[in-house]
């Protein structure tokens, strides 16, 4: 990826996207080879820590002010890293690890043993610094949910139909000449057995319901308020040395 000096300077802090357009992080530093050609960038991924993942500028593209890399987010975040804010050159071992991670062929002719962080001095300069907010997440216990089963007594009122025998006396006159009736005087006894039902209660245990605990992960936005510091650079230039418009 051949960039102008202005484009290289504009890379710092720009968003970095993977091949699908998902944001990986932002550019932290740019490295150039011995010829001054930018070849590598470090990417601030936003993960808590003091290291930035390295990514090659080969086949990278600038699109709408964002740096697009032809790699997946996971590959970039898992790449060899450097300390945040470092300006140390990349040594031969670091370059070998980077080419192997991204499965890139070593450059021809062979790469020089060290690559310097890109710099383009134009007279005296100051480095302006500012604080960036790094916000991550941390999991912590938030309580325990339990299911408990215990026995309670419940009064049940119901009704059940029961039968019983009742006796009534019926009298039937006998017509004259009825041969089924026989006359006779004397003591005699007849009886009828009576029947009565009464409620009988028993109990049985039956399953009626399954109760379970289900855990759902819910994502919500929580506000984070913090105060950041940044530096301002002011130039005190004599009027006679200022450019004329």
Secondary structure, DSSP 8 states (H G I E B T S, - for coil): ----HHHHHHHTT-EEE-TTS-EEEEEEEEEE-TTS-EEEEEEE---SSSEEEEEE-TT-EEETTEEE-SS-HHHHHTS-EEETT----B-HHHHHHHHHHTT----SS---S-BEE-----SS-----B---------------------------------B-----------TT-TT-----S---------B---------------------------------B--------GGGS---
